[in-house]
Amino acid sequence: MSEIWVGRGESFETLHEGIDASSPGDTIFIRAGVYENDVSTIYHDLTIIGVGGKAHLVSTGKIDNGKAILVSRADVTIENLEFSGASVPDHNGAGVRYERGSLIVRNSYFHDNENGILAASDPDGEIRIEGSEFAGNGYGDGRAHGLYVNRVGALFVSDSYFHDTDTGHHIKSRAFETHVTDSTLDDGDGTSSYSIDLPNGGHAVIEGNTLIQGASKSLNKTLIAFGAEGKLHPDTSLTVDDNMFVNYRPGSIGIANRSDATAVIVDNTFYNVSEIATGPAKQTGNVVSDHLPAGDDIPRPGDEDTPPAGGGGDGGADDTIAGGDGSETVPGGDDDLFEVSGTESEFDHYDGGSGFDRIVAGADGTVIGLSQFESGVEVIDGGGFADVVVQGAPDWYGLLDFSGTTLTDIAQVDGGIRNDTIIGSDSGDLVVDPGTGDDLIRAGAGDLTLLYSGAGNGFDRVENGAGHSMIVAESDGTVIGLSHFANGVDAIDGAGHENVVIQGANDWYGLLDFGETTVADVSLIEGGMRDDTIVGSDLSDLVVDPGAGDDLIRAGESDLTLLYSGRDGGFDRFENGAGRSMIVAQDDGTVIGLSRFADGVDAIDGAGHADVVIQGANSWHGLLDFRGTTLTDIAMIAGGSRSDTIIGSSGDDVLKGGGGKDTFVFEGATGEDRIVDFGVGKDIVDIREAADGIQSFADLDTDGDGVLDGDDLPVSIVNDGTTIDLSLGTLHIDGRTDLDAGDFRFSPVPEVVTDGLVTDDEPVLSGRAAVEGESYSVYDHGDDIPAIAGDLKPGVGIG
């Protein structure tokens, strides 16, 4: 799967171009900015993520496709995007139009569209809305809504904010299953109708929300309507639990249940609601008040205090601005000084404007809370106080960009609990605890130290910079989660702690490249569950458990130990390095899956465990070549289900070809080998470079009767099988006492071919090479000209 970048200066300047260039499973990163009339239909699985702020997709006229700015017809994830202005001739346009598959929307903003999101029917589909805002959507005819979902399998809405909908409902769902949790639905100054309309029932859970009915403009006295249009879904049920209902309109109804199912209404608070419910209902633990709560007691997302202009700091003068008690947007003017003290983690957004601006702590232990920080000031200064911490807000895709900021006397920078982007300073050193979530961390020109502790750190992506960067474990058992790691830091240090583990993310085609990274006091590196590329270090010895999936493992200049256990490790491919590399089994019955193996490690060790098997992949023309690999405590080498070439080690091997037409190669010293499933008429024994005197079948069939039997000098029949003395080794073939010339091939020492020149010089075997998966001998015939030779097609030479 690939990454595609969209935005000014990137490979693609429009999202439409990026989508056209994408393939299934790709991720598109789109830079913050305004993208006018950038309309697309998505036909394959895709993830689209706004970077550096929200990417704003705005329609300035009628949309040509008659549907939406984005039309989703696959499994699609949308994160950190903004949609506005969606309009079509039938007044049913949408920021996003869902038509099939799975749709996940996170941390996105839909405003001033005819519909925020409009979903067609797909009974097998699923839609998830997380941490998003819907504002001012609707056409004004009552048929367009903030979120309108037709007969979809399931709808999940969480941590989201719907407000000021024009005439329609905030949420209208015909889904078979609907969950709305921990969200706010506020009529505000809009002309909204129902807060939630579930016209066909279904399994519905409404929990932990705040629902606010407008004072005068609301067009309907009901906040939640259930089953109003009939045609109810099977297994219809309604649970309304732990919500706050606030009504500013006379004569309101909290829940209007028009189905036959008994609504469960429990532990809610109703302010100024005339009637809790109509229709069948079981009510328990609800609190009812005739009075409206104080405005400050009603939770609304986005309640931020903004200081006044002028003396408040935005008047163009050199200001001293003291932060308030709540989360604020704090603007400045020219040379500004922002004073912060206290340990309460309020998260402010600083915009120093022009001039030289500073944030200064006023006491020991000060916590400087930052939200979406974009180098908005030039200096953050602990003021000489102890234990001053910079704390990132728990924003979806929070930003802490210190590239243009110098930090002084700051003990530590703490990331938020979600997926952050943290950018190091170009003018100073930082110590950062990224926190939980899957973070993107970019080092700068200054030094960067990243602190990890415990096992819940998420999977972070780290990009190195010009300064010295390192990850340091803070406790025993620390798990350092990494995603697409390519020498992202200069060093990873367990700092003397026990059981420190590096864990790769479960990415498709994950990457863990430690080639230029020093790794110390790390007990184990664990690959992800999918197909990873793992690159050993040139600087440090590593112990790696590749995990499941079919992995590519490249050893480096330092030693590499690979641990295998059980039977689900996939089929891995190895490329050896200059250091010593080995595979070690961890328990009885371990299956070590290998794909196109040609001396990919120096040793494979069963470590005294019983029934350890090397299993080849089911590849066309699979290769298992162990001539340069030492095998210990290996019960069997087994090929895959297709035609394999199997070459044992110099020790005693038990070989099994599996299905297909397999070739068992014996070259030089081979030990006492055994083939347990030699097939009649399809498998073949290829004898290469045997002892003098064995160059053809006649050298084995010494009595000339065409069959190998006990009358032939190098042959004996043992236990219903045939044993052949090859002088440099012994071969026993189980279950066959009728071997003939068709079961053998004798490959003489090949002539050396270099650049089309055939030479009769006596070649000297100097090594092995793999070309397109096939194994070849490397010879040297003088003049410092090496050559590769083997079972080449006629007329093909490799020099």
C-alpha positions in Angstrom: 0.0 0.0 0.0 1.3 3.5 -0.9 1.2 7.0 0.5 0.1 9.8 -1.8 0.5 13.4 -0.9 -1.8 16.2 -2.1 -1.3 20.0 -1.8 0.7 22.9 -3.0 4.2 21.7 -3.9 3.2 18.0 -3.7 3.0 15.4 -6.5 -0.7 16.1 -6.8 -2.3 19.5 -6.3 -5.9 18.3 -6.1 -7.6 15.5 -4.2 -9.2 14.4 -7.4 -5.8 13.8 -9.0 -4.6 11.9 -5.9 -7.6 9.7 -5.9 -7.3 8.9 -9.6 -3.6 7.9 -9.0 -4.4 5.8 -6.0 -4.7 2.0 -5.6 -6.8 -0.1 -3.2 -5.6 0.3 0.4 -3.6 3.5 -0.2 -3.5 6.5 2.1 -3.8 10.0 0.8 -2.3 12.8 3.0 -3.8 16.2 1.9 -2.2 19.4 3.1 -4.3 22.0 4.9 -5.8 24.6 2.5 -8.8 25.4 0.5 -9.7 23.1 -2.5 -12.5 24.6 -4.6 -14.8 22.3 -6.6 -12.4 19.4 -6.0 -15.0 16.7 -6.6 -14.4 12.9 -6.7 -16.0 9.5 -6.6 -14.0 6.8 -4.7 -14.3 3.2 -6.1 -11.7 1.4 -4.0 -10.7 1.2 -0.4 -8.9 4.4 0.6 -7.9 6.5 3.6 -7.8 10.3 3.3 -6.2 12.4 6.0 -5.8 16.1 6.4 -2.4 17.2 7.5 -1.3 20.4 9.3 -4.9 21.5 9.9 -8.1 20.7 8.0 -8.1 20.4 4.3 -11.2 22.4 3.2 -13.2 21.0 0.2 -15.6 23.8 -0.8 -18.2 23.8 -3.6 -18.9 27.2 -5.1 -21.7 26.1 -7.4 -23.9 23.2 -8.4 -21.9 19.9 -8.2 -21.6 18.3 -11.7 -22.1 14.7 -10.5 -25.5 15.7 -8.9 -24.5 14.1 -5.6 -21.7 15.3 -3.4 -18.2 16.7 -3.1 -17.0 13.1 -2.3 -18.9 10.0 -3.3 -17.9 6.9 -1.4 -18.4 3.5 -3.0 -15.9 1.3 -1.1 -14.4 1.1 2.4 -13.3 4.7 3.0 -11.8 6.5 6.0 -11.9 10.3 6.1 -10.0 12.2 8.8 -9.4 15.9 9.4 -11.3 17.3 6.4 -13.8 20.2 6.0 -16.7 20.2 3.6 -18.9 23.2 2.7 -21.2 24.6 0.0 -22.4 21.2 -1.4 -25.5 21.9 -3.6 -27.1 20.1 -6.5 -30.2 20.8 -8.6 -32.6 18.5 -6.6 -31.4 20.2 -3.3 -30.1 16.8 -2.0 -26.4 17.5 -2.3 -24.0 16.5 0.4 -20.4 17.0 1.6 -20.1 13.2 1.4 -22.4 10.8 -0.3 -22.1 7.2 1.0 -23.3 4.5 -1.5 -21.8 1.2 -0.2 -19.1 -0.4 2.0 -17.7 1.1 5.2 -17.4 4.8 5.9 -15.4 6.2 8.8 -15.4 10.0 9.4 -13.1 11.4 12.1 -12.4 14.9 13.3 -14.1 16.5 10.3 -16.3 19.6 9.8 -19.4 19.7 7.6 -21.1 23.1 7.3 -23.5 25.0 5.0 -24.2 22.0 2.8 -27.6 20.8 1.8 -26.8 17.6 3.7 -23.7 17.2 5.8 -23.6 13.4 4.9 -26.2 11.6 2.9 -26.1 7.8 2.8 -27.8 5.5 0.4 -29.0 2.0 1.4 -26.6 -0.8 2.0 -27.9 -3.4 4.5 -24.3 -4.8 4.9 -22.7 -1.4 5.3 -21.5 0.5 8.3 -21.0 4.2 9.0 -19.0 5.7 11.9 -18.9 9.4 12.8 -16.3 10.3 15.4 -15.3 13.6 16.9 -16.8 15.6 14.0 -19.0 18.8 13.7 -22.1 19.4 11.6 -23.2 23.1 11.5 -25.8 25.0 9.5 -26.6 22.1 7.1 -30.0 21.7 5.4 -31.7 23.2 2.4 -34.7 24.6 4.3 -37.4 22.2 2.9 -37.3 19.7 5.8 -36.0 16.9 3.5 -32.2 17.6 3.9 -30.5 17.1 7.3 -27.3 17.3 9.1 -26.7 13.6 8.8 -29.2 11.5 6.8 -28.6 7.7 6.7 -30.9 5.3 4.8 -31.2 1.5 5.3 -27.6 0.9 6.3 -26.6 -2.0 8.5 -25.3 0.1 11.3 -24.6 3.8 12.2 -22.3 4.8 15.1 -22.1 8.5 16.1 -19.8 9.5 19.0 -18.1 12.6 20.4 -19.7 14.8 17.8 -21.5 18.2 17.6 -24.6 19.0 15.5 -26.0 22.5 15.6 -28.0 25.1 13.7 -29.5 22.7 11.2 -31.8 24.5 8.7 -35.3 23.1 9.0 -34.3 19.4 8.9 -33.2 17.0 11.6 -29.7 17.0 13.2 -29.6 13.2 12.7 -32.1 11.1 10.6 -31.3 7.4 10.5 -33.1 4.5 8.9 -30.2 2.2 9.7 -31.0 -1.2 11.1 -28.8 -0.3 14.1 -28.2 3.2 15.4 -25.9 4.3 18.3 -25.5 8.0 19.2 -23.2 8.5 22.2 -21.4 11.3 24.0 -22.5 14.0 21.5 -24.2 17.4 21.6 -27.2 18.2 19.4 -28.1 21.9 19.8 -30.7 23.8 17.8 -28.9 27.1 18.5 -30.3 29.8 16.3 -31.3 27.3 13.6 -34.7 26.1 12.6 -34.0 22.4 13.4 -36.8 19.9 13.7 -36.1 16.7 15.6 -32.7 16.3 17.3 -32.8 12.6 16.3 -35.3 11.0 14.0 -35.4 7.1 13.7 -38.5 6.7 11.5 -38.2 2.9 11.0 -37.0 2.0 14.5 -34.3 -0.6 14.5 -32.0 -1.4 17.4 -31.2 2.1 18.8 -29.0 3.3 21.7 -29.0 7.0 22.6 -26.5 7.4 25.5 -24.5 10.2 27.2 -25.6 13.0 24.9 -26.8 16.6 25.4 -29.9 17.5 23.4 -30.9 21.2 23.3 -34.3 22.4 21.9 -34.2 25.9 20.6 -36.1 28.8 22.2 -38.4 29.9 19.3 -37.2 28.8 15.9 -37.4 25.0 16.4 -40.1 23.5 14.1 -41.0 20.5 16.2 -41.7 20.0 19.9 -40.2 16.5 20.0 -36.5 15.9 20.6 -36.3 12.2 19.7 -38.8 10.6 17.4 -38.9 6.8 17.1 -40.9 4.7 14.5 -42.8 7.7 13.2 -43.1 6.3 9.6 -43.8 2.7 10.5 -42.3 -0.2 8.4 -40.2 -1.0 11.4 -37.0 -3.0 11.2 -36.9 -6.5 12.9 -35.8 -6.5 16.5 -36.7 -2.9 17.0 -35.7 -1.6 20.4 -34.9 1.8 22.0 -32.6 2.6 24.9 -32.2 6.2 26.1 -29.7 6.4 28.9 -27.8 9.1 30.8 -28.6 12.0 28.5 -29.4 15.7 29.3 -32.5 17.1 27.6 -32.7 20.9 27.7 -35.9 22.6 26.3 -36.4 26.3 25.6 -39.7 25.7 23.6 -43.1 25.5 25.4 -44.9 22.1 25.4 -42.1 19.8 24.4 -41.8 16.0 24.4 -38.5 14.2 25.2 -39.1 10.9 23.4 -42.0 10.2 21.1 -42.2 6.4 20.7 -44.6 5.4 17.9 -43.5 1.8 17.8 -44.9 -1.2 19.7 -41.5 -1.7 21.4 -41.1 -0.6 25.0 -38.5 2.2 25.2 -36.1 1.9 28.1 -35.6 5.5 29.4 -33.1 5.5 32.3 -30.9 7.9 34.3 -31.6 10.9 32.1 -32.0 14.6 33.2 -34.9 16.6 31.7 -34.9 20.4 32.0 -38.2 22.2 31.3 -39.5 19.2 29.3 -43.3 19.0 29.5 -43.6 15.3 28.9 -40.7 12.7 29.2 -42.2 10.2 26.7 -45.2 9.2 24.7 -45.9 5.6 23.7 -44.7 2.4 25.4 -41.9 3.2 27.9 -40.2 2.0 31.0 -38.8 4.9 32.9 -36.3 4.5 35.8 -34.0 6.9 37.6 -34.7 10.0 35.6 -34.4 13.5 37.0 -37.0 16.1 36.0 -36.7 19.8 36.6 -39.1 22.6 35.7 -36.3 25.1 35.6 -33.6 25.6 32.9 -30.0 25.1 34.0 -27.6 27.9 34.1 -25.9 28.3 30.7 -22.5 27.4 32.1 -24.0 24.1 33.3 -24.9 23.0 29.8 -22.0 21.3 28.1 -21.5 22.6 24.6 -18.4 21.8 22.4 -16.4 24.9 21.4 -17.2 27.0 24.5 -14.0 29.0 24.3 -13.3 32.4 25.9 -11.7 34.8 23.5 -10.0 37.8 25.0 -11.2 41.2 23.8 -9.3 43.3 21.2 -7.2 46.3 22.1 -5.9 46.0 25.6 -6.6 42.2 25.4 -3.6 41.8 23.1 -4.6 42.2 19.5 -4.3 46.0 19.2 -0.9 46.0 17.5 1.0 47.1 20.6 3.6 45.2 22.7 1.3 43.4 25.1 1.5 41.4 28.2 -1.4 38.9 28.1 -2.4 36.7 31.1 -4.1 33.5 30.2 -7.6 32.9 31.7 -9.0 29.9 33.4 -10.5 28.2 30.4 -9.2 27.0 27.0 -8.8 30.1 24.9 -7.7 31.5 21.6 -5.0 33.9 22.6 -4.1 36.5 19.9 -1.2 38.9 20.1 0.1 41.9 18.3 3.7 42.9 17.9 6.2 41.8 20.6 4.0 39.9 23.1 4.6 38.2 26.4 2.0 35.5 27.4 2.2 34.7 31.1 1.1 31.3 32.3 1.1 29.8 35.7 -0.7 26.9 37.5 -1.0 23.2 37.0 -4.5 23.1 35.4 -4.2 21.8 31.8 -6.2 24.4 30.0 -5.3 24.2 26.3 -4.9 27.5 24.5 -4.3 28.3 20.9 -1.6 31.0 20.6 -1.2 33.4 17.7 1.5 35.9 18.5 1.1 37.6 15.2 4.1 39.7 14.0 7.0 40.6 16.2 8.9 38.6 18.7 6.6 36.7 21.1 7.1 34.6 24.2 5.2 32.3 26.5 6.7 32.5 30.0 5.9 30.3 33.0 5.3 32.0 36.4 5.8 29.2 38.9 7.3 25.8 39.6 5.2 23.0 38.1 3.5 25.2 35.6 1.7 23.3 32.8 1.5 25.3 29.5 -1.4 23.8 27.6 -1.3 24.1 23.9 -3.9 23.4 21.3 -3.0 23.2 17.5 0.3 25.0 18.1 2.0 26.1 14.8 5.1 27.9 16.0 2.8 30.7 17.0 5.4 32.2 19.3 9.2 32.5 19.1 10.1 31.4 22.6 8.5 29.2 25.3 10.4 29.9 28.5 10.2 28.1 31.8 11.5 31.3 33.4 14.0 29.3 35.5 11.2 27.5 37.4 11.4 23.8 38.0 9.3 21.1 36.4 7.6 23.3 33.8 5.8 21.1 31.3 4.3 21.8 27.9 1.1 19.7 27.5 -0.7 19.1 24.2 -4.4 19.1 24.1 -6.5 15.9 23.6 -7.5 17.0 20.1 -8.1 14.6 17.2 -4.9 15.0 15.2 -3.5 17.6 17.5 -0.5 19.7 16.3 2.6 20.7 18.3 4.9 22.4 15.8 8.0 23.8 17.5 10.1 24.1 14.3 10.2 27.9 14.7 10.2 28.0 18.5 13.0 27.9 21.0 12.1 26.1 24.3 14.1 27.1 27.4 13.9 25.6 30.9 11.1 23.2 29.8 11.4 19.9 31.6 9.3 18.0 29.1 6.7 18.3 26.3 3.8 15.9 26.6 1.7 15.0 23.6 -2.1 14.5 23.8 -4.0 11.2 24.1 -5.0 11.0 20.4 -3.1 11.0 17.1 -0.8 14.0 17.2 1.8 15.5 14.9 4.8 16.7 16.9 7.6 18.6 15.2 10.9 19.2 16.9 12.7 22.6 17.2 15.3 23.8 14.8 16.8 26.1 17.4 16.9 24.0 20.6 16.8 20.6 22.2 13.5 18.9 23.3 12.5 16.1 25.6 9.1 14.8 24.4 6.7 12.1 25.8 4.4 11.6 22.7 1.6 10.1 24.8 -0.9 7.6 23.6 -2.4 7.6 20.1 -0.6 6.9 16.8 1.6 10.0 16.4 3.7 11.5 13.7 6.9 12.8 15.1 9.4 14.9 13.0 12.8 15.7 14.5 14.3 19.1 13.7 17.8 20.5 13.6 17.9 20.5 17.4 18.3 17.3 19.5 15.2 15.3 20.2 14.7 12.8 23.0 11.5 10.8 23.0 10.4 9.1 26.2 8.3 5.9 26.3 6.9 4.1 29.3 4.4 1.2 29.7 2.5 -0.6 27.1 -0.2 1.8 25.8 1.8 4.2 23.7 0.2 3.5 20.3 2.2 3.1 17.1 4.2 6.2 16.2 5.8 7.2 13.0 9.2 9.0 13.5 11.1 10.9 10.8 14.7 11.9 11.6 16.2 15.3 11.4 19.6 17.0 11.4 20.0 16.9 15.2 20.7 13.8 17.3 17.4 11.9 18.0 16.8 9.0 20.3 14.0 7.0 21.9 14.5 6.2 25.6 12.5 3.7 27.7 11.4 4.9 31.1 10.4 1.7 32.8 10.6 -2.1 32.8 8.2 -3.7 30.3 8.0 -0.6 28.0 6.6 -1.3 24.6 7.8 1.1 21.9 5.2 1.0 19.1 6.6 2.0 15.7 4.9 2.4 12.3 6.8 2.6 9.0 10.1 3.1 10.8 13.0 3.9 8.5 15.9 4.9 10.7 13.6 7.4 12.2 15.9 8.1 15.1 19.6 7.7 15.6 19.3 5.5 18.7 16.8 3.5 20.7 17.9 2.9 24.3 16.2 0.6 26.8 18.3 2.5 29.4 19.0 -0.6 31.5 15.3 -1.5 31.9 14.2 -5.1 31.6 11.8 -6.5 28.9 11.8 -3.4 26.7 10.2 -4.4 23.4 9.9 -2.6 20.1 6.5 -3.5 18.5 5.8 -3.0 14.8 2.3 -1.8 13.9 -0.2 -4.1 12.1 0.2 -2.1 8.8 -0.1 -3.6 5.4 3.5 -3.8 4.2 4.9 -2.4 7.4 8.5 -1.3 7.6 11.0 -1.6 10.5 14.4 -0.5 9.2 17.1 -0.2 11.8 20.1 -0.2 9.4 21.4 3.1 10.6 20.0 3.0 14.2 21.9 2.0 17.3 19.7 -0.2 19.5 20.7 -0.9 23.1 19.0 -2.7 26.0 16.1 -3.8 23.9 15.1 -7.4 24.6 13.0 -8.0 21.5 11.7 -6.5 18.3 8.3 -7.8 17.3 7.0 -7.5 13.7 3.4 -6.8 13.0 0.7 -9.3 12.0 0.9 -8.5 8.3 3.6 -8.5 5.6 6.5 -6.6 7.0 10.0 -5.6 5.8 12.4 -5.8 8.7 16.0 -4.5 8.2 18.7 -5.4 10.7 21.2 -2.9 12.1 24.7 -2.2 10.9 25.5 -0.9 14.3 23.9 -3.2 16.9 23.0 -6.8 17.4 19.2 -7.4 17.3 16.8 -10.1 18.4 13.6 -10.1 16.3 10.3 -12.0 16.3 9.0 -11.4 12.8 5.4 -12.3 13.8 2.7 -13.4 11.4 2.5 -12.5 7.7 4.9 -13.2 4.9 7.9 -10.9 5.8 11.0 -9.8 4.0 14.0 -9.8 6.4 17.3 -8.2 5.6 20.2 -8.8 7.9 22.8 -6.0 8.4 26.4 -5.8 9.3 25.7 -6.7 13.0 24.3 -10.0 14.3 20.7 -10.8 13.9 18.8 -13.5 15.8 15.2 -14.4 14.6 12.8 -16.1 16.9 10.1 -18.5 15.7 7.4 -20.2 17.7 4.2 -22.1 16.9 2.8 -22.6 13.4 1.5 -19.2 12.3 4.6 -17.3 11.4 3.9 -17.0 7.7 6.5 -17.6 5.0 9.4 -15.3 5.3 12.1 -14.3 2.8 15.6 -13.6 3.9 18.6 -11.7 2.6 21.8 -12.3 4.5 24.2 -9.6 5.7 27.8 -9.3 6.9 27.0 -10.1 10.5 26.1 -13.5 11.8 22.4 -14.3 11.3 20.4 -17.2 12.7 16.9 -18.5 13.2 16.1 -20.1 16.6 13.0 -22.1 17.4 11.3 -21.3 20.7 9.2 -24.4 21.4 8.4 -28.0 20.3 6.5 -28.3 17.0 7.7 -24.9 15.7 7.2 -24.5 11.9 9.7 -22.1 10.3 8.1 -20.9 7.1 10.5 -19.9 4.3 10.0 -18.5 0.9 12.7 -18.7 -1.9 15.4 -19.4 0.6 19.0 -19.3 -0.6 21.4 -19.3 2.4 19.4 -16.4 3.8 20.8 -16.9 7.3 24.0 -18.5 8.6 22.3 -21.0 10.9 18.8 -22.4 11.8 18.7 -23.9 15.2 15.8 -26.0 16.7 17.5 -25.3 20.1 16.8 -28.8 21.4 13.1 -28.7 20.7 11.3 -31.6 19.2 9.6 -31.7 15.8 10.9 -28.4 14.5 10.2 -28.3 10.8 11.3 -25.9 8.0 8.3 -25.5 5.7 8.6 -24.0 2.2 6.0 -21.7 0.8 3.5 -22.8 -1.9 5.5 -20.8 -4.5 5.9 -21.6 -8.1 9.4 -23.0 -8.5 10.1 -22.6 -4.8 13.7 -22.8 -3.6 15.0 -24.1 -0.3 18.8 -24.0 -0.5 20.8 -24.6 2.7 24.3 -25.3 1.4 25.6 -22.2 3.2 23.4 -22.6 6.3 24.1 -24.8 9.3 21.0 -26.7 10.5 20.7 -28.0 14.1 17.9 -30.0 15.7 15.7 -29.7 12.5 13.3 -32.6 12.2 12.5 -32.1 8.5 12.8 -29.7 5.5 9.5 -29.7 3.7 8.7 -28.2 0.3 5.5 -26.5 -0.6 2.6 -27.8 -2.7 4.2 -26.9 -6.1 7.4 -27.8 -7.8 10.4 -27.0 -5.5 14.1 -27.2 -5.6 15.4 -28.5 -2.3 19.1 -28.5 -1.4 20.1 -29.7 2.0 22.8 -28.6 4.3 26.2 -30.2 4.8 24.8 -32.1 7.7 22.2 -34.9 8.0 18.8 -33.8 6.6 15.3 -35.3 6.3 13.7 -33.9 3.1 10.1 -33.9 2.0 9.1 -32.4 -1.4 5.4 -32.1 -0.9 3.2 -31.8 -4.0 4.5 -30.9 -7.4 7.5 -32.1 -9.4 10.3 -31.6 -6.9 14.1 -31.6 -7.5 16.4 -32.8 -4.7 19.9 -31.5 -5.3 23.0 -33.2 -3.9 26.3 -31.3 -4.4 29.6 -31.9 -2.6 29.5 -33.0 1.0 25.9 -33.6 2.0 26.0 -35.8 5.2 23.4 -38.6 5.5 20.3 -37.4 3.9 16.8 -39.0 3.6 13.9 -38.3 1.3 10.6 -39.4 2.7 8.1 -38.8 -0.2 10.0 -39.4 -3.4 7.3 -39.5 -6.1 7.2 -42.0 -8.9 7.7 -40.4 -12.3 7.6 -36.8 -11.1 10.4 -36.1 -8.5 14.0 -36.1 -9.5 17.4 -36.4 -7.7 19.9 -34.0 -9.2 23.5 -35.1 -8.4 26.0 -32.3 -8.9 29.8 -32.5 -8.3 29.7 -35.9 -6.7 32.9 -37.9 -6.0 35.0 -39.0 -8.9 33.5 -42.0 -10.7 29.8 -41.0 -10.2 28.9 -38.9 -13.3 26.0 -40.8 -14.8 23.3 -43.4 -13.9 25.6 -46.1 -15.1 28.0 -45.3 -12.3 25.3 -46.2 -9.8 23.7 -49.1 -11.8 26.9 -51.1 -11.8 25.2 -54.4 -12.8 23.5 -52.7 -15.8 20.0 -54.0 -15.2 18.4 -50.5 -15.4 17.2 -50.6 -11.7 19.1 -49.7 -8.6 19.2 -52.7 -6.2 21.4 -54.5 -3.8 23.5 -55.9 -6.7 24.8 -52.5 -7.5 28.1 -51.6 -5.7 27.1 -48.2 -4.2 23.5 -49.3 -3.5 21.8 -51.2 -0.7 18.1 -51.9 0.0 17.3 -51.0 3.6 13.9 -51.0 5.4 11.9 -51.0 2.1 14.0 -48.1 0.8 17.1 -47.5 -1.3 20.4 -46.2 0.2 23.0 -44.7 -2.2 26.6 -44.1 -1.2 27.6 -40.9 -3.0 31.1 -41.0 -1.4 30.8 -37.4 -0.1 27.4 -38.3 1.5 24.7 -40.9 1.8 21.2 -40.6 0.3 18.3 -42.8 1.5 15.0 -42.7 -0.4 12.1 -44.1 1.7 9.6 -46.5 0.1 11.4 -46.9 -3.3 13.2 -50.0 -4.4 12.6 -49.5 -8.1 14.7 -46.4 -8.9 15.7 -46.1 -12.5 17.5 -43.6 -14.8 14.3 -41.5 -15.1 14.6 -40.6 -11.4 18.0 -39.0 -11.7 19.7 -36.2 -13.4 23.5 -35.7 -13.4 24.7 -32.1 -13.8 28.4 -32.0 -14.7 30.6 -29.1 -13.7 29.3 -26.5 -16.1 31.4 -24.7 -18.6 32.1 -21.1 -17.6 30.3 -18.5 -19.7 31.4 -14.9 -19.4 30.2 -12.2 -21.9 29.5 -15.0 -24.5 33.1 -16.4 -24.2 33.2 -20.1 -23.5 36.5 -21.2 -21.8 37.9 -24.7 -21.1 39.9 -23.5 -18.2 39.4 -25.6 -15.1 36.9 -23.5 -13.0 37.1 -23.3 -9.2 33.9 -23.3 -7.2 34.0 -20.0 -5.2 30.4 -19.5 -3.9 26.7 -19.5 -4.7 24.3 -17.0 -6.2 20.6 -16.7 -6.6 19.2 -15.3 -9.8 15.5 -14.7 -10.1 15.0 -17.3 -7.3 17.1 -20.0 -9.0 20.4 -21.2 -7.3 23.6 -21.1 -9.3 27.3 -22.0 -8.6 29.8 -19.1 -8.8 33.1 -20.1 -10.4 36.5 -18.4 -10.8 38.6 -19.5 -13.8 41.4 -16.9 -13.4 42.0 -13.4 -14.7 39.8 -12.2 -11.7 36.7 -12.8 -13.8 34.0 -14.6 -11.7 31.2 -16.4 -13.5 27.8 -17.8 -12.6 26.8 -21.1 -14.0 24.3 -23.8 -13.4 21.2 -25.2 -15.1 20.9 -22.4 -17.6 18.7 -22.4 -20.6 20.6 -23.1 -23.9 22.3 -20.0 -25.2 22.0 -18.1 -21.9 25.2 -16.9 -20.2 25.5 -14.8 -17.1 28.8 -13.0 -16.6 
